[in-house]
Amino acid sequence: MSLWGEIRQRRITQIVVTYLAGGWMALAVVDQFVDRDVLPSVVYSVSLILYAFGFAAALLIGWNHGERGAQKASASEIVLLALLALGGIGTSAQVVRGTLAEAALAAARADTGMDMRRIAVRYFEDVTQFGELTAVSDGITEAIIDRLAEVRSLDVVSRNGVLPYRDVSIRSDSVARALAVGTLIEGSVDQRGGRLRITTRLVDGLSGADIDRASVEIAAGEFLAARDSVAEGVSRLLRSRLGEEVRLRELRSGTSSAEAWALAQTATRLLDDAEDNFDGGGDIATSREALRQADSLLAQVESIDDAWVRPVDTRAHVAYRSAWFAASAGDLETAEEQYEIGLEHARRALAMNPGDANALEQQGTLKLFAAVALSPTRDDMARLMTEAQADLEEAVRANPSLATAYAMLSFLFTGAGDNVQSVLSARRALEEDAYLRGADRIYDRLVYAQYELEQFRDASTWCEEGYRRFPDNYRFAECQLWLMAAPPGEADVDAAWGLLARLDSLVPESLRAFKQGVGQIMVAGVLRKAALADSAESVLARVDRAEDVDPQRQLLVYEAAIRATTGDQEGALTALRRWVSATPGGTLGPTGELSWWWRDLRARPEFQQFVSRDN
């Protein structure tokens, strides 16, 4: 009998079609329950797997038992059916296990904030024998960061955020947790003979495991081609990670010279080293020498490509930092020379590219520096501040993502007493780059600007966030004390003493005596809030007010403020009299700076002697 005859006789077709129809209806019911979230989606996947294995079982049963009459199941049939059942159950178990693992991973990501679309690009490692390609690896890293930052669907950590994690010995998962990223991009640069080999790895932030990798080889010296090829590779890797195409913009490098680009990257690294050394309390002479070398390299870049504006505005920034370092060392003559040099570079950059955001920022920053550090006349200071504000505001109009310009505007508005604009600019700076260099000072500025506006809840939020980001920075133990002594909230005396001890342990030695005095006055304020006036007086009596500790006699103003805001008007006026006696000509400004401190004193005629309208 033919095969078709066998099939017809055994009624396989009827059995299989009946199974397919019944199973399809069952799948449709499951699908409806899944769509309405009555059942988890994995139930549909399991049903589909069992349906497929059941189809094979239906064929087997139909073949062996399709004839009329009873047929006994053979041992081989039982074995095959058991294998199909085990296969269906095993495959279903794998799917369920995988689904549960994905759910657990997603929950872990949600708990840690490690979204896959939040990405950090670690600085690529230079693995050449003598580290001769460090500038190239840095440049490739920063180019990828810049290009990814343009993709709206991604949240990319800025170069300031990844700079502290250059050290390859820091584990990938540790970096990911610190930066709260779900995806890391890492890589290395090597040279083999006349070829440059760049390897890129896509790393899961939660586990630190490699997801995928790609490599490109380019002729040695073709650095710009290497940079662009790596960017294309990153786009492909992210597509495999995110399940969609990630289009990166073309990088406008500004130069077609690989030599100029590499030298500019080396100069940038020297500038970073100079700033890191200075911010870390290192030798100023070392920082100034690094800046001198950076400027020399940038001059070489200009000689190679005199149409590229980047080295010119970077030289303006180098001159600004040189002026700042000189002023910090008390060398105002050199500071003024570097200010003039920097201003000339900024003007040259603007002549080459009118409206260039970076050049405008450098010009505004230099003018602001001159206003606050070079002791100009009152009229010159007002002019410089006005011009600096105009330059910086024009810079952020030209490039709304220029976080450093917003940070400078915040500093400028703080000096001008415009706390509202200071807060707005500082917040915008952090929105554009949460890891901005000097972010601790921006958080500190936000705390006290909100404090001065009597927005204590917002001030507390920024203080707490600053403490979370910078737990070893004394500013955020101090701001907690200030806020604890402010009018709203409960008086927690034990917590205040604990914060004072923490402040003492964190503050630099050069500031310790003064900051201890500030902290003691704040603790006294908390004690007064807790109706422990005698204890508060005892603490205030221990404050060291020696001239070498507090040459501006600011501690007396703080004591007056604490007394005024806790109901001791006579004590506040006495402290202010002592302050005026110690600082002839000292005033609290047109209406009394931080006016809410003195709200209850303004009705007292004696208070007017501390206020000047000629300020």
C-alpha positions as CSV (number, residue, x, y, z in Angstrom):
1,M,0.0,0.0,0.0
2,S,1.3,3.5,-0.8
3,L,2.2,6.0,1.9
4,W,-0.8,8.2,1.1
5,G,-3.0,5.1,1.4
6,E,-1.5,4.4,4.8
7,I,-2.1,7.9,5.9
8,R,-5.7,7.8,4.7
9,Q,-6.3,4.5,6.4
10,R,-4.8,5.6,9.7
11,R,-6.8,8.9,9.7
12,I,-3.7,10.9,10.6
13,T,-5.0,14.0,8.7
14,Q,-8.3,14.1,10.7
15,I,-6.4,13.7,14.0
16,V,-3.7,16.3,13.2
17,V,-6.2,18.9,11.8
18,T,-8.4,18.4,14.9
19,Y,-5.4,18.9,17.1
20,L,-4.2,22.0,15.2
21,A,-7.7,23.6,15.3
22,G,-8.3,22.8,19.0
23,G,-4.8,23.9,20.0
24,W,-5.1,27.2,18.0
25,M,-8.3,28.0,19.8
26,A,-6.6,27.3,23.1
27,L,-3.7,29.6,22.2
28,A,-6.2,32.3,21.2
29,V,-7.8,32.1,24.6
30,V,-4.4,32.3,26.4
31,D,-3.4,35.2,24.2
32,Q,-6.5,37.1,25.3
33,F,-5.8,36.5,29.0
34,V,-2.1,37.6,28.4
35,D,-3.2,40.8,26.6
36,R,-5.5,41.7,29.6
37,D,-2.7,41.0,32.0
38,V,-4.6,38.2,33.6
39,L,-1.7,35.9,32.9
40,P,2.0,36.7,32.5
41,S,3.4,36.8,28.9
42,V,5.5,33.7,29.6
43,V,2.4,31.6,29.7
44,Y,1.8,32.2,26.0
45,S,5.4,31.3,25.2
46,V,5.1,28.1,27.2
47,S,1.7,27.3,25.5
48,L,3.3,27.8,22.1
49,I,6.2,25.4,22.9
50,L,3.8,22.7,24.2
51,Y,1.6,23.2,21.1
52,A,4.6,22.6,18.9
53,F,5.7,19.4,20.8
54,G,2.0,18.3,20.9
55,F,1.9,18.5,17.1
56,A,4.7,15.9,16.9
57,A,2.9,13.8,19.5
58,A,-0.4,14.0,17.5
59,L,1.4,12.8,14.4
60,L,2.9,9.9,16.3
61,I,-0.4,8.9,17.9
62,G,-2.3,9.3,14.6
63,W,0.2,7.0,12.9
64,N,0.1,4.3,15.5
65,H,-3.6,4.5,16.5
66,G,-5.4,5.9,13.6
67,E,-6.8,2.6,12.4
68,R,-10.2,1.4,13.6
69,G,-10.2,-0.8,16.7
70,A,-8.0,-0.9,19.7
71,Q,-4.3,-0.8,19.2
72,K,-1.8,-1.5,22.0
73,A,0.9,1.1,22.5
74,S,4.4,-0.3,21.7
75,A,7.4,0.2,23.9
76,S,9.1,2.4,21.3
77,E,6.0,4.6,21.0
78,I,5.9,5.1,24.8
79,V,9.6,6.0,24.7
80,L,9.1,8.5,21.9
81,L,6.1,10.1,23.6
82,A,8.0,10.4,26.9
83,L,10.9,12.0,25.0
84,L,8.5,14.5,23.4
85,A,7.0,15.2,26.8
86,L,10.4,15.7,28.4
87,G,11.5,17.9,25.5
88,G,8.4,20.1,25.8
89,I,8.7,20.4,29.6
90,G,12.4,21.0,29.4
91,T,12.1,23.7,26.7
92,S,9.3,25.4,28.6
93,A,11.4,25.3,31.8
94,Q,14.3,27.0,30.0
95,V,12.0,29.7,28.7
96,V,10.4,30.3,32.2
97,R,13.9,30.3,33.7
98,G,15.1,32.8,31.1
99,T,12.0,35.0,31.6
100,L,12.4,35.0,35.4
101,A,16.1,35.9,35.0
102,E,15.3,38.8,32.7
103,A,12.6,40.0,35.1
104,A,15.1,39.8,38.0
105,L,17.7,41.6,35.9
106,A,15.1,44.3,35.0
107,A,14.1,44.6,38.7
108,A,17.8,44.9,39.7
109,R,18.3,47.6,37.0
110,A,15.2,49.5,38.3
111,D,16.4,49.3,41.9
112,T,19.8,50.6,41.0
113,G,18.7,53.0,38.3
114,M,20.9,51.2,35.8
115,D,18.9,51.8,32.6
116,M,20.4,50.2,29.5
117,R,20.0,53.5,27.7
118,R,22.1,55.3,30.3
119,I,25.6,54.8,28.9
120,A,29.2,55.6,29.9
121,V,32.2,55.5,27.6
122,R,35.3,54.7,29.6
123,Y,38.6,56.1,28.4
124,F,40.1,53.7,25.9
125,E,43.2,52.0,27.1
126,D,46.5,52.6,25.4
127,V,48.2,49.2,25.3
128,T,51.2,50.1,23.3
129,Q,54.5,49.3,25.0
130,F,55.4,52.9,25.8
131,G,52.0,54.5,25.9
132,E,52.6,56.6,22.8
133,L,49.0,56.5,21.7
134,T,47.4,57.9,24.9
135,A,46.4,61.1,23.1
136,V,44.8,59.1,20.3
137,S,42.9,56.9,22.7
138,D,41.6,59.9,24.7
139,G,40.5,61.6,21.5
140,I,38.6,58.5,20.3
141,T,36.9,58.3,23.7
142,E,35.8,61.9,23.7
143,A,34.7,61.8,20.1
144,I,32.4,58.9,20.9
145,I,31.0,60.7,24.0
146,D,30.3,63.8,21.9
147,R,28.6,61.8,19.1
148,L,26.5,59.7,21.5
149,A,25.4,62.8,23.4
150,E,23.6,63.9,20.3
151,V,21.3,60.9,20.3
152,R,18.1,62.0,22.1
153,S,17.1,58.5,23.2
154,L,20.3,58.0,25.1
155,D,21.5,59.4,28.4
156,V,25.3,59.6,28.1
157,V,27.7,60.4,31.0
158,S,29.9,63.4,30.2
159,R,33.7,63.2,30.0
160,N,33.8,64.8,33.4
161,G,31.9,61.9,34.8
162,V,34.2,59.2,33.4
163,L,37.5,61.1,34.0
164,P,37.9,59.7,37.5
165,Y,37.7,56.1,36.1
166,R,40.6,56.2,33.7
167,D,42.3,53.6,35.8
168,V,41.7,50.2,34.1
169,S,42.1,48.3,37.4
170,I,38.7,49.6,38.5
171,R,36.2,46.9,37.7
172,S,33.6,47.6,35.1
173,D,30.6,46.8,37.3
174,S,32.0,49.1,40.0
175,V,32.2,52.0,37.5
176,A,28.7,51.2,36.3
177,R,27.3,51.3,39.8
178,A,29.1,54.5,40.6
179,L,27.8,56.2,37.5
180,A,24.4,54.4,37.6
181,V,24.7,53.2,34.0
182,G,23.3,50.1,32.4
183,T,25.7,50.0,29.5
184,L,29.5,50.6,29.3
185,I,31.6,51.1,26.3
186,E,35.2,50.2,26.8
187,G,38.1,49.7,24.4
188,S,41.8,49.6,23.7
189,V,44.2,51.0,21.2
190,D,47.3,49.2,20.0
191,Q,49.8,49.5,17.1
192,R,51.2,46.4,15.3
193,G,53.7,47.2,12.7
194,G,52.2,49.8,10.4
195,R,48.6,49.1,11.5
196,L,46.5,50.7,14.3
197,R,44.2,48.2,15.9
198,I,41.2,49.5,18.0
199,T,39.1,47.0,19.9
200,T,35.7,48.1,21.3
201,R,33.7,46.2,23.9
202,L,30.1,46.6,25.0
203,V,29.7,45.7,28.6
204,D,26.6,45.0,30.8
205,G,26.7,47.5,33.6
206,L,25.0,45.3,36.2
207,S,27.2,42.2,35.7
208,G,30.3,43.7,34.2
209,A,30.2,40.9,31.5
210,D,31.1,41.6,27.9
211,I,28.0,41.6,25.6
212,D,29.7,42.0,22.3
213,R,32.9,43.4,20.8
214,A,34.3,44.8,17.5
215,S,37.7,45.6,16.1
216,V,39.0,47.8,13.3
217,E,42.4,48.1,11.8
218,I,43.6,51.3,10.2
219,A,46.9,52.4,8.8
220,A,49.1,53.9,11.5
221,G,48.8,57.7,11.5
222,E,45.2,57.7,10.1
223,F,43.8,58.8,13.4
224,L,40.8,60.6,12.1
225,A,39.7,57.6,10.1
226,A,40.2,55.4,13.2
227,R,38.0,57.7,15.2
228,D,35.2,57.6,12.7
229,S,35.5,53.8,12.2
230,V,35.2,53.2,15.9
231,A,32.1,55.4,16.1
232,E,30.5,53.3,13.4
233,G,31.4,50.1,15.3
234,V,29.9,51.6,18.5
235,S,26.7,52.3,16.6
236,R,26.4,48.6,15.5
237,L,27.2,47.3,19.0
238,L,24.5,49.5,20.5
239,R,22.0,48.3,17.9
240,S,22.6,44.7,19.1
241,R,22.2,45.9,22.7
242,L,19.1,48.1,22.3
243,G,17.4,46.4,19.4
244,E,17.3,49.5,17.2
245,E,19.6,51.5,15.0
246,V,21.5,54.3,16.7
247,R,22.5,56.9,14.2
248,L,25.5,59.0,15.2
249,R,26.0,62.5,13.7
250,E,29.1,63.2,11.6
251,L,31.7,64.7,13.8
252,R,32.8,68.2,12.8
253,S,36.4,67.9,13.9
254,G,37.4,71.2,12.4
255,T,40.7,69.9,11.0
256,S,41.7,67.4,8.4
257,S,45.2,67.1,9.9
258,A,45.7,63.9,12.0
259,E,48.9,65.4,13.4
260,A,47.1,68.6,14.5
261,W,44.2,66.6,16.1
262,A,46.6,64.3,18.0
263,L,48.7,67.3,19.3
264,A,45.5,69.0,20.4
265,Q,44.4,65.9,22.3
266,T,47.8,65.8,24.1
267,A,47.4,69.5,25.1
268,T,43.9,68.7,26.4
269,R,45.4,65.9,28.6
270,L,48.0,68.3,30.0
271,L,45.3,70.9,30.8
272,D,43.3,68.2,32.6
273,D,46.4,67.1,34.6
274,A,47.1,70.7,35.6
275,E,43.6,71.2,36.8
276,D,43.4,67.9,38.6
277,N,46.7,68.6,40.3
278,F,45.6,72.1,41.4
279,D,42.2,70.9,42.6
280,G,43.8,68.1,44.5
281,G,46.0,70.5,46.5
282,G,49.2,69.7,44.5
283,D,52.1,72.0,43.9
284,I,51.0,75.1,41.9
285,A,54.3,75.2,40.0
286,T,53.6,71.7,38.6
287,S,50.2,72.8,37.3
288,R,51.7,76.0,35.8
289,E,54.4,74.0,34.0
290,A,51.7,71.6,32.6
291,L,49.8,74.6,31.3
292,R,53.0,76.1,29.7
293,Q,53.5,72.8,27.9
294,A,49.9,72.7,26.8
295,D,50.1,76.2,25.3
296,S,53.3,75.3,23.5
297,L,51.6,72.3,21.9
298,L,48.5,74.3,20.9
299,A,50.8,76.9,19.3
300,Q,52.2,74.0,17.2
301,V,48.7,73.0,16.3
302,E,48.0,76.5,15.0
303,S,51.1,76.4,12.9
304,I,49.9,73.2,11.3
305,D,46.3,74.3,10.7
306,D,45.8,78.0,11.1
307,A,42.1,77.8,10.2
308,W,41.1,75.6,13.1
309,V,39.5,77.6,15.9
310,R,39.7,75.0,18.6
311,P,43.4,75.4,19.6
312,V,42.8,79.2,19.7
313,D,39.9,79.2,22.2
314,T,41.6,76.4,24.2
315,R,44.7,78.7,24.5
316,A,42.3,81.3,25.9
317,H,41.2,78.7,28.6
318,V,44.9,77.8,29.3
319,A,45.7,81.5,29.9
320,Y,42.6,81.8,32.2
321,R,43.8,78.9,34.3
322,S,47.3,80.2,34.3
323,A,46.0,83.6,35.6
324,W,43.9,81.8,38.2
325,F,46.8,79.8,39.5
326,A,49.1,82.9,39.6
327,A,46.5,84.8,41.5
328,S,46.1,81.9,44.0
329,A,49.8,82.1,44.6
330,G,49.6,85.9,45.2
331,D,51.4,86.7,41.9
332,L,48.9,89.4,40.6
333,E,51.4,90.7,38.0
334,T,51.6,87.4,36.2
335,A,47.8,86.9,36.6
336,E,47.2,90.2,34.8
337,E,49.6,89.3,32.0
338,Q,47.9,85.9,31.5
339,Y,44.5,87.6,31.6
340,E,45.5,89.9,28.7
341,I,47.0,87.0,26.8
342,G,43.8,85.0,27.2
343,L,41.6,87.9,26.2
344,E,43.6,88.3,23.0
345,H,43.3,84.5,22.2
346,A,39.5,84.7,22.7
347,R,39.2,87.7,20.4
348,R,41.3,85.9,17.8
349,A,38.9,82.9,18.0
350,L,35.9,85.2,17.6
351,A,37.5,86.9,14.6
352,M,38.0,83.4,13.0
353,N,34.5,82.2,13.9
354,P,32.1,85.0,15.0
355,G,29.6,83.8,17.5
356,D,31.7,80.8,18.5
357,A,30.2,79.6,21.8
358,N,33.5,78.4,23.4
359,A,35.3,81.6,22.5
360,L,32.5,83.7,24.0
361,E,32.6,81.6,27.1
362,Q,36.3,82.1,27.5
363,Q,36.0,85.8,26.9
364,G,33.2,86.1,29.5
365,T,35.1,83.9,32.0
366,L,38.3,86.0,31.7
367,K,36.4,89.3,32.3
368,L,34.6,87.8,35.3
369,F,38.0,86.7,36.7
370,A,39.4,90.2,36.2
371,A,36.4,91.7,38.0
372,V,36.8,89.5,41.1
373,A,40.5,88.9,41.3
374,L,42.5,91.8,39.8
375,S,41.3,94.6,42.1
376,P,39.8,96.9,39.5
377,T,38.1,100.2,40.3
378,R,34.4,100.2,41.2
379,D,33.5,101.5,37.7
380,D,35.8,99.0,35.9
381,M,34.4,96.1,38.0
382,A,30.8,97.1,37.1
383,R,31.8,97.3,33.4
384,L,33.6,93.9,33.5
385,M,30.7,92.2,35.2
386,T,28.2,93.6,32.7
387,E,30.4,92.5,29.7
388,A,31.1,89.1,31.3
389,Q,27.4,88.5,31.7
390,A,26.7,89.5,28.1
391,D,29.4,87.2,26.8
392,L,28.3,84.2,28.8
393,E,24.6,84.6,28.0
394,E,25.5,84.9,24.3
395,A,27.6,81.7,24.7
396,V,24.7,79.7,26.0
397,R,22.4,81.0,23.4
398,A,24.9,79.8,20.8
399,N,25.3,76.4,22.6
400,P,22.5,75.7,25.1
401,S,24.4,72.6,26.4
402,L,27.4,74.6,27.5
403,A,27.4,73.6,31.2
404,T,30.6,75.4,32.1
405,A,29.1,78.7,30.9
406,Y,26.0,78.2,33.0
407,A,28.2,77.5,36.0
408,M,30.1,80.8,35.5
409,L,26.8,82.6,35.1
410,S,25.7,81.2,38.4
411,F,28.9,82.4,40.1
412,L,28.4,85.8,38.5
413,F,24.7,86.1,39.7
414,T,25.7,85.0,43.2
415,G,28.3,87.9,43.4
416,A,25.6,90.3,42.1
417,G,23.2,89.2,44.8
418,D,20.7,87.8,42.3
419,N,19.9,84.5,44.0
420,V,17.0,83.5,41.8
421,Q,19.1,83.7,38.6
422,S,22.0,82.0,40.4
423,V,19.8,79.0,41.2
424,L,18.4,78.8,37.7
425,S,21.9,78.9,36.1
426,A,23.3,76.4,38.6
427,R,20.5,74.0,38.0
428,R,20.9,74.3,34.2
429,A,24.6,73.6,34.6
430,L,23.9,70.4,36.4
431,E,21.2,69.4,34.0
432,E,23.6,69.7,31.1
433,D,26.5,68.0,32.9
434,A,25.9,66.4,36.3
435,Y,29.6,65.6,36.6
436,L,30.8,69.1,35.8
437,R,34.2,69.9,37.3
438,G,33.5,71.9,40.4
439,A,30.0,70.4,40.8
440,D,30.5,70.3,44.6
441,R,30.8,74.1,44.5
442,I,27.6,74.3,42.4
443,Y,25.7,72.2,44.8
444,D,27.0,74.4,47.6
445,R,25.9,77.5,45.8
446,L,22.4,76.1,45.2
447,V,22.1,75.3,48.9
448,Y,22.9,78.8,50.1
449,A,21.0,80.6,47.3
450,Q,17.9,78.7,48.3
451,Y,18.7,79.3,52.0
452,E,18.9,83.0,51.4
453,L,15.5,82.8,49.6
454,E,14.0,81.0,52.6
455,Q,13.3,78.0,50.5
456,F,14.6,75.7,53.2
457,R,13.1,72.5,51.8
458,D,14.9,73.0,48.4
459,A,18.1,74.0,50.2
460,S,17.9,70.8,52.2
461,T,17.4,68.7,49.0
462,W,20.5,70.1,47.4
463,C,22.5,69.7,50.6
464,E,21.5,66.1,50.9
465,E,22.3,65.5,47.2
466,G,25.6,67.1,47.6
467,Y,26.3,64.9,50.6
468,R,25.4,61.8,48.6
469,R,27.6,62.8,45.7
470,F,30.5,64.2,47.8
471,P,30.4,62.4,51.2
472,D,34.0,63.5,52.1
473,N,33.4,67.2,51.3
474,Y,33.1,69.3,54.5
475,R,30.7,71.7,52.8
476,F,27.8,69.2,53.0
477,A,28.2,68.6,56.7
478,E,28.3,72.3,57.2
479,C,25.2,73.1,55.2
480,Q,23.3,70.5,57.2
481,L,24.2,72.4,60.4
482,W,23.1,75.7,58.8
483,L,19.8,74.2,57.9
484,M,19.3,72.6,61.2
485,A,19.8,75.9,62.9
486,A,17.3,77.6,60.5
487,P,13.8,78.4,61.9
488,P,11.8,75.5,60.4
489,G,12.2,71.9,61.5
490,E,12.8,70.1,64.7
491,A,15.9,70.8,66.9
492,D,17.9,67.5,67.0
493,V,20.7,68.3,69.4
494,D,22.4,64.9,69.2
495,A,22.5,65.1,65.4
496,A,23.9,68.6,65.5
497,W,26.8,67.5,67.7
498,G,27.4,64.6,65.4
499,L,27.6,66.9,62.4
500,L,30.0,69.2,64.2
501,A,32.3,66.2,64.8
502,R,32.1,65.2,61.2
503,L,32.8,68.8,60.0
504,D,35.9,68.9,62.2
505,S,37.1,65.6,60.7
506,L,36.6,66.7,57.0
507,V,37.6,70.4,56.9
508,P,41.1,71.2,55.7
509,E,43.6,72.1,58.4
510,S,43.9,75.7,57.1
511,L,40.2,76.3,57.6
512,R,39.6,74.1,60.7
513,A,39.7,76.7,63.4
514,F,37.3,79.1,61.6
515,K,34.9,76.4,60.4
516,Q,34.9,74.9,63.9
517,G,33.7,78.3,65.1
518,V,31.0,78.4,62.5
519,G,29.8,74.9,63.5
520,Q,29.8,75.7,67.2
521,I,27.6,78.8,66.5
522,M,25.2,76.6,64.5
523,V,25.0,74.0,67.3
524,A,24.2,76.9,69.7
525,G,21.4,77.9,67.3
526,V,20.0,74.3,67.5
527,L,20.3,74.4,71.3
528,R,18.4,77.7,71.4
529,K,15.7,76.1,69.2
530,A,15.5,73.3,71.7
531,A,15.0,75.8,74.5
532,L,18.4,75.1,76.0
533,A,19.5,78.7,76.2
534,D,22.1,78.1,79.0
535,S,23.8,75.3,77.0
536,A,23.8,77.6,73.9
537,E,25.5,80.4,75.9
538,S,28.1,77.9,77.1
539,V,28.9,76.8,73.5
540,L,29.1,80.4,72.3
541,A,31.5,81.3,75.0
542,R,33.9,78.6,73.7
543,V,34.1,80.0,70.1
544,D,37.6,81.1,69.2
545,R,37.2,84.6,67.7
546,A,40.9,85.5,67.5
547,E,41.9,87.8,64.7
548,D,44.1,85.1,63.0
549,V,41.2,82.7,63.0
550,D,38.6,85.2,61.8
551,P,40.2,88.3,60.4
552,Q,36.9,89.6,58.9
553,R,35.1,89.0,62.2
554,Q,32.4,87.1,60.4
555,L,31.7,84.9,63.3
556,L,30.2,87.8,65.2
557,V,27.7,88.3,62.3
558,Y,26.8,84.6,62.4
559,E,26.3,84.8,66.2
560,A,24.1,87.9,65.8
561,A,22.0,86.1,63.1
562,I,21.5,83.0,65.3
563,R,20.4,85.1,68.2
564,A,18.1,87.3,66.0
565,T,16.3,84.3,64.5
566,T,15.8,82.5,67.8
567,G,14.3,85.5,69.7
568,D,17.3,87.1,71.4
569,Q,17.2,90.6,69.9
570,E,19.3,92.2,72.6
571,G,22.0,89.6,72.2
572,A,21.9,90.0,68.5
573,L,22.4,93.8,68.7
574,T,25.2,93.3,71.2
575,A,27.0,91.0,68.8
576,L,26.5,93.4,65.9
577,R,28.0,96.3,68.0
578,R,31.1,94.2,68.7
579,W,31.4,93.4,65.0
580,V,31.2,97.1,64.0
581,S,33.7,98.0,66.7
582,A,36.1,95.3,65.4
583,T,35.6,96.3,61.7
584,P,35.3,100.1,61.4
585,G,33.2,101.0,58.4
586,G,31.6,97.5,58.2
587,T,28.0,97.4,57.1
588,L,25.3,94.8,56.5
589,G,24.5,96.3,53.1
590,P,21.5,98.5,52.0
591,T,18.9,96.7,54.0
592,G,20.9,94.1,55.9
593,E,22.3,91.2,53.9
594,L,20.4,88.0,54.2
595,S,17.5,90.2,55.1
596,W,15.3,87.5,56.7
597,W,17.9,87.1,59.4
598,W,17.2,90.7,60.5
599,R,13.5,90.8,60.0
600,D,12.7,91.1,63.7
601,L,15.4,93.8,64.2
602,R,14.4,96.3,61.5
603,A,11.9,98.0,63.7
604,R,14.6,98.7,66.3
605,P,16.2,102.2,65.8
606,E,19.5,100.8,66.9
607,F,19.7,98.5,64.0
608,Q,20.0,101.3,61.5
609,Q,23.6,102.0,62.5
610,F,24.6,98.6,61.0
611,V,22.9,99.3,57.7
612,S,24.4,101.5,54.9
613,R,22.5,102.7,51.8
614,D,25.8,103.8,50.3
615,N,27.0,100.3,49.6
